[in-house]
């Protein structure tokens, strides 16, 4: 497995560049690009062939990792998640980078466990779909970290593009129960009635209820995607998509520049929007390089405060509410991205491939720090206010959602306020900064625009 990162690069190439050779000549010389129906078919054919090869290679390599006695369990999990994130990148691309849509497939806070034997069976079925036409592509849900419903996601470009979530059931009992459930509406009302239904043998009741829950989730996801409103499967609460569209920008290039400087000077750092500190360092291993980047964060924080007295004042204001050490939260952006299910997958970050592979292999470490005092400074410079919620209302919201969804400082959530309106900032907002590399000022500006609607 010493060759893992070379194989990983090949898989990245299959997944992310296979459609490029099928682009029409002169494609990049026109704006907007000229793209005929025939060009589109050829491009999709190239993409789907690359997607299929990548998916097959990913499972094959995960199987090899799983039986490699030279790797500890932590390294096995790390490498498997690296591979699964490539499939996330494919899904994210297929959904036109619409993260708000992708989030509708997420049920769990962390990537679900991968059952390799089950994944092998599902991949055989997916490949049968893929053999039908190069205009369709079937993804095994379990091989991703971001699709928690259905066994297979089928994208069909024959005619009007459509997406289908497919649940695969095998075995005599599952077949009988599937036929039985086909006579019912997929709803929570029916689910409750099935708990006492005399037609279901007691030994099969749990299985029946589990299958109905799966059907309800599939229906809920399909409804939200098609109607842009419905019920969120994770919190079972009504949601609707905003009718407003905003363009946001990413600080990928900034991170890449920090990496280039670190490769030359062994260590480098900088700050984004006065609140996201980015440091990179060369090291001998993954732990060593990250530790060096982690230590350099504090030098960056100190230096930044020398040039911004307002942030120092904010530190003093915050000390009345939270302990000093809680106002700074430090992250390993790659690990954070690996374990975040609904986010922009790191293979799509605009970081040079050479730098990315140095980070993944441990030769280059990158650390991010979220600075709450700097965030308040950025918000106030845009005409917004930050205030803390009470401990009681914070606890109440955590009970309604969950602890991971409601980030806290000093056991208090924080709110963004303007024009007599306020909104609680949940973990998805901060994930946009750390996992998606979105400029915080852009998200704040979107919130400000929303307040004025």
TAQUIPE-V183696 format. One record per residue. RES is the residue in three letters. OMEGA is omega in degrees with one decimal (* if undefined). Layout:
<<RES & OMEGA> <RES & OMEGA>>
This chain:
<<UNK & 178.5> <UNK & -176.5> <UNK & -171.6> <UNK & -172.6> <UNK & 172.0> <UNK & 177.5> <UNK & 179.7> <UNK & 177.9> <UNK & 178.9> <UNK & 179.2> <UNK & 176.2> <UNK & -178.9> <UNK & 178.2> <UNK & -172.7> <UNK & -167.9> <UNK & -176.3> <UNK & -174.7> <UNK & -179.4> <UNK & -174.9> <UNK & -179.6> <UNK & -177.3> <UNK & 175.8> <UNK & -179.6> <UNK & 178.2> <UNK & -178.6> <UNK & -176.9> <UNK & -175.3> <UNK & -177.5> <UNK & -177.3> <UNK & 173.3> <UNK & -6.3> <UNK & -177.6> <UNK & 176.2> <UNK & -174.3> <UNK & -179.4> <UNK & 178.0> <UNK & 179.0> <UNK & 177.1> <UNK & -179.0> <UNK & 179.3> <UNK & 179.8> <UNK & -180.0> <UNK & 179.1> <UNK & 178.1> <UNK & 178.8> <UNK & 179.0> <UNK & -175.7> <UNK & 175.7> <UNK & 178.2> <UNK & 178.2> <UNK & -177.7> <UNK & 179.0> <UNK & 179.6> <UNK & -179.1> <UNK & 178.1> <UNK & -178.7> <UNK & 179.9> <UNK & 179.9> <UNK & 178.7> <UNK & -177.8> <UNK & 175.7> <UNK & 177.2> <UNK & 179.1> <UNK & 178.5> <UNK & -175.0> <UNK & -177.5> <UNK & -179.1> <UNK & -176.8> <UNK & -178.1> <UNK & -178.2> <UNK & 173.4> <UNK & -174.1> <UNK & 179.9> <UNK & 179.6> <UNK & 177.0> <UNK & -179.9> <UNK & -180.0> <UNK & -177.5> <UNK & 178.5> <UNK & 178.7> <UNK & 175.0> <UNK & -178.8> <UNK & -178.8> <UNK & 178.0> <UNK & 175.7> <UNK & 176.8> <UNK & 173.4> <UNK & 179.4> <UNK & 177.3> <UNK & 179.6> <UNK & -179.4> <UNK & 178.9> <UNK & -179.5> <UNK & 179.6> <UNK & 174.5> <UNK & 176.8> <UNK & 178.7> <UNK & -175.0> <UNK & -179.9> <UNK & 175.8> <UNK & -178.1> <UNK & -180.0> <UNK & -178.6> <UNK & 179.5> <UNK & -172.1> <UNK & -180.0> <UNK & -173.8> <UNK & 178.9> <UNK & -177.9> <UNK & 179.8> <UNK & 178.7> <UNK & 176.6> <UNK & 179.7> <UNK & 173.4> <UNK & -172.3> <UNK & -178.9> <UNK & 178.6> <UNK & 179.6> <UNK & 177.9> <UNK & 179.6> <UNK & -178.5> <UNK & 179.0> <UNK & 176.4> <UNK & 178.8> <UNK & 179.4> <UNK & -179.0> <UNK & 174.0> <UNK & 174.8> <UNK & -177.0> <UNK & 179.5> <UNK & -178.6> <UNK & -176.2> <UNK & 174.8> <UNK & 176.5> <UNK & 176.2> <UNK & 174.8> <UNK & -179.3> <UNK & 179.9> <UNK & 174.1> <UNK & -174.6> <UNK & -175.8> <UNK & 178.8> <UNK & 174.8> <UNK & 169.6> <UNK & -170.0> <UNK & 179.3> <UNK & -174.4> <UNK & 178.5> <UNK & -179.4> <UNK & 177.0> <UNK & -177.7> <UNK & 171.7> <UNK & -177.6> <UNK & 177.1> <UNK & -173.6> <UNK & 179.9> <UNK & 175.5> <UNK & -173.3> <UNK & 179.5> <UNK & -177.3> <UNK & 177.4> <UNK & -179.3> <UNK & -178.2> <UNK & 174.6> <UNK & -173.9> <UNK & 176.0> <UNK & -178.6> <UNK & 176.7> <UNK & 178.9> <UNK & -179.5> <UNK & -175.1> <UNK & -177.5> <UNK & 179.7> <UNK & 179.3> <UNK & 179.7> <UNK & -178.6> <UNK & 177.7> <UNK & 178.0> <UNK & -179.4> <UNK & -177.2> <UNK & 178.1> <UNK & -178.5> <UNK & -176.3> <UNK & 172.5> <UNK & 177.9> <UNK & -177.2> <UNK & 178.2> <UNK & 177.6> <UNK & 178.0> <UNK & 178.9> <UNK & 179.8> <UNK & -179.9> <UNK & -179.9> <UNK & 179.9> <UNK & -178.9> <UNK & -175.1> <UNK & -178.1> <UNK & -178.4> <UNK & -178.1> <UNK & 175.6> <UNK & -173.8> <UNK & -177.9> <UNK & -179.9> <UNK & -174.1> <UNK & -179.7> <UNK & 179.8> <UNK & 178.6> <UNK & -179.8> <UNK & 178.3> <UNK & 179.2> <UNK & 178.8> <UNK & 176.6> <UNK & 178.0> <UNK & 179.5> <UNK & 179.7> <UNK & 179.9> <UNK & 178.5> <UNK & 179.6> <UNK & -179.9> <UNK & 178.6> <UNK & -179.8> <UNK & -179.6> <UNK & -179.2> <UNK & -178.6> <UNK & -176.7> <UNK & -174.9> <UNK & -178.8> <UNK & 171.6> <UNK & -178.0> <UNK & -177.3> <UNK & 176.4> <UNK & -173.8> <UNK & -177.1> <UNK & -176.1> <UNK & 179.3> <UNK & -179.6> <UNK & 179.6> <UNK & 176.7> <UNK & 172.2> <UNK & 179.5> <UNK & 176.2> <UNK & 178.0> <UNK & -179.4> <UNK & 178.3> <UNK & 179.6> <UNK & 175.0> <UNK & 178.5> <UNK & -177.8> <UNK & -176.3> <UNK & 177.9> <UNK & 176.4> <UNK & -176.1> <UNK & 178.0> <UNK & 178.9> <UNK & 179.5> <UNK & 178.1> <UNK & 177.4> <UNK & 178.7> <UNK & 178.8> <UNK & 179.2> <UNK & 179.1> <UNK & 178.4> <UNK & 178.7> <UNK & -171.8> <UNK & -179.0> <UNK & 177.8> <UNK & -179.3> <UNK & -179.9> <UNK & 178.5> <UNK & -177.2> <UNK & 178.4> <UNK & 176.2> <UNK & 176.1> <UNK & -175.4> <UNK & 175.5> <UNK & 179.0> <UNK & -177.3> <UNK & 177.4> <UNK & 178.6> <UNK & -178.1> <UNK & 175.3> <UNK & 179.8> <UNK & -177.2> <UNK & -179.9> <UNK & -178.8> <UNK & 179.2> <UNK & -177.5> <UNK & -177.6> <UNK & 178.2> <UNK & 179.8> <UNK & 178.3> <UNK & 177.7> <UNK & 179.3> <UNK & -179.3> <UNK & -177.8> <UNK & 178.2> <UNK & -174.5> <UNK & 175.3> <UNK & 178.1> <UNK & 179.2> <UNK & -178.9> <UNK & -178.9> <UNK & -178.8> <UNK & -179.9> <UNK & 176.2> <UNK & -176.3> <UNK & -177.2> <UNK & -176.8> <UNK & -179.9> <UNK & 179.1> <UNK & 176.0> <UNK & 176.7> <UNK & 177.7> <UNK & 176.1> <UNK & -178.8> <UNK & 177.2> <UNK & -177.2> <UNK & -176.7> <UNK & 177.1> <UNK & -175.0> <UNK & -173.4> <UNK & 174.4> <UNK & -176.7> <UNK & -175.1> <UNK & -178.9> <UNK & -177.6> <UNK & 177.2> <UNK & 177.0> <UNK & -175.4> <UNK & -175.6> <UNK & 162.3> <UNK & -171.0> <UNK & 179.4> <UNK & 178.9> <UNK & 178.3> <UNK & 179.8> <UNK & -179.0> <UNK & -175.2> <UNK & 175.0> <UNK & -174.6> <UNK & -177.6> <UNK & -179.4> <UNK & 175.0> <UNK & -174.5> <UNK & -174.2> <UNK & 176.7> <UNK & 179.5> <UNK & 174.0> <UNK & -179.7> <UNK & 178.8> <UNK & -179.0> <UNK & -176.0> <UNK & 179.7> <UNK & 178.3> <UNK & -179.7> <UNK & -178.8> <UNK & 174.6> <UNK & 178.6> <UNK & -176.5> <UNK & -178.6> <UNK & 176.1> <UNK & 179.0> <UNK & 180.0> <UNK & 178.7> <UNK & 178.4> <UNK & 177.4> <UNK & 174.1> <UNK & 171.1> <UNK & 174.0> <UNK & -175.4> <UNK & -175.6> <UNK & 178.0> <UNK & 177.6> <UNK & 178.9> <UNK & 177.3> <UNK & 178.1> <UNK & -180.0> <UNK & -179.8> <UNK & -177.8> <UNK & 177.4> <UNK & 177.4> <UNK & 179.2> <UNK & 178.6> <UNK & 177.6> <UNK & 174.7> <UNK & 174.3> <UNK & -180.0> <UNK & 171.9> <UNK & 176.8> <UNK & 179.0> <UNK & -179.2> <UNK & -178.4> <UNK & 175.3> <UNK & 178.8> <UNK & 179.6> <UNK & -179.8> <UNK & 177.2> <UNK & 178.7> <UNK & 179.7> <UNK & -179.0> <UNK & 170.6> <UNK & -173.1> <UNK & -178.4> <UNK & -178.0> <UNK & -177.4> <UNK & 179.1> <UNK & -177.2> <UNK & 171.6> <UNK & -176.0> <UNK & -179.8> <UNK & 179.1> <UNK & 172.9> <UNK & 177.3> <UNK & -177.1> <UNK & 175.4> <UNK & -173.5> <UNK & 173.6> <UNK & 175.6> <UNK & 179.4> <UNK & 179.5> <UNK & 177.6> <UNK & 177.9> <UNK & 177.5> <UNK & 179.3> <UNK & -179.2> <UNK & -173.5> <UNK & 179.2> <UNK & 177.9> <UNK & -177.7> <UNK & 174.4> <UNK & 178.1> <UNK & 179.8> <UNK & -170.2> <UNK & -175.1> <UNK & -177.8> <UNK & -178.1> <UNK & 176.1> <UNK & 177.0> <UNK & 177.4> <UNK & -179.4> <UNK & 179.9> <UNK & 177.7> <UNK & 178.1> <UNK & 179.1> <UNK & 175.8> <UNK & 178.1> <UNK & 179.4> <UNK & 176.8> <UNK & 179.8> <UNK & 178.8> <UNK & -175.6> <UNK & -178.9> <UNK & *>>
